[in-house]
Amino acid sequence: DVCSSDLSTYFWVREGFEVYTVDIDPRWKEILHSQYQHHIKEPIPANLHIHVPEDGISFSQNFPGKIDLLYLDGWDKGTHEYAENHLKAYLAAKDRLASKHLVSIDDTDFNTQSAGKDKILTPYLINEGYTRLLWGRQNVFYKE
């Protein structure tokens, strides 16, 4: 998140929210530390919890708290079961979602037969009664 593709993690952390970033790729931890050191020029704050390398599905299954915003940007489009894994990640986190929460899925604007990362999850969320607030590069859903 921080500076490599967007700044959402940085801004959530800066505003004081507890942010958990999870990635299976061990290089992500080095990238994150480098971004804070060389671009942000601050130490990594205590409210940014880095879980790298770690699988997002197993992390979600074991998360001890409630999740207000579930941001799904894992498996790259075109990788094995990328859309299925985004649904699995949501299902792993489902019981930990706060009573009012947001689900955001990145890379959803692929207007092709193979579709974006949300091709399975978006219809599932709509069927579950979520309200789609935004769509385009990201789909953002709300439920209470």
N, C-alpha and C positions, 0 to 999 in steps of 0.2 A: 503494500500500500504506500508507505511513506516515500514520496518522491519518485518511485520507480514507475508507477503508472498513474497514480493520482495522489492527492494529499488528504484523503478522508481520514485515515488513521491519525495523522498529525493533528488535524483540526479537532477531532473528537477528544484526543488526549489533552490538547491545549485548553479545551473548555472544561476539563476536570473530570470527564467520564472515565470509568474503568474500562479499558480496552484490552481485549485479548486477541492477539494475532497468532494464527496457527498456519504452519506451512510444512509440507513434507520435505521440501528441498532445503538441505542444510545451508546452502549458499544464501538463503534469504536472511538469515541471522547476520551474516557478514555485511550484506547489502544494507540492512536496516541500521546497523551500528555505523557504517560508513556515512550514510545519509545524515544521521544526527551529528556526527563528528565534523564532516566537511561542509555540509550545506545548511543545516539548521543551527549548528554551532552551539549545541546545548547537550548536556548529558541526557541519556534516555531517562524519562521521568518514571517515578515509581508506579504511576497508574497505567503504564503500558506493560502488559504482561506478555512476554514473548515465549511461545511454545513451538520451538523449531529445533530439530525436525520432529514433527509429530503429525499424525494423521488426523484430519479434521473430523472425520466420522467418529473415531474412538474418543477424541477429545470431547466432542459434544455429548456423547453417551455418558461421560464421567464428570461433566461440568457440575460443580456443586451449587451454583447460584441460579438466578433467574436471568433470562436474556431479553433485553429490551429491543435490540436491533441485531438481527442475524444477517450478516453480509456474506453472501456466497459467491466466491470468485475462485474456485478451486480448479478443478480439472479443465485443462485447455480444450477448446473446441477442436474436435477431430481426434483427440486421444481416446483410448479404449473406454467405453461407457461413460463419457463425459456428462451426458445429460442424466443418465441413471444415477451417477454418483452425486449429483446435486440434489436429486430427490432423496437419496439415502442420507445425505448430510442433514437435510431439513427434518426427515423423520427421526434421526438420532437426537436432534435438538428439540423436537416438538414438545416433549413433556417438561422442558426447562424454559419454555417461552413464558414471559410475563403475561399477565391477563390482558394488557394492552401492549402490542408489539408491532414491529416492522420486520418485514423480510425483504431484503434487497438481493437481486441476482444480477451479476455483471455479465457483459458480453451477450446481450439478448437480441441484438439488432442484426442478426444474420438472416436475410431474406432469401434463403436457399432451401433446398429440399432437406439438407441435413440440419438446418436451423441452428439456433443458438443454445447456450448452456441451459436455458429454461424450457426447452421444447417439451419436456415431460412435467417439470415442476409447475410452470404457469397454469396449465389446465387443472392440475391437481389442487393448487391453492384456490383457484376460482371455484372449483367444486366444493371446497371446504368452507366457502363463505367469506373468503378474503376480498377486500376491496383493493383494486389496482389503482394506485395513486399516480404513478408515473410509468411510462413505457418508452422505449427507445433503446439507447445504449445500455441502460439498466431498467429492469422492471422492479418497482417498489410496491409492496403490498402492506395493507394494514388490517389488523383484526383485534377485536376486543371481546 
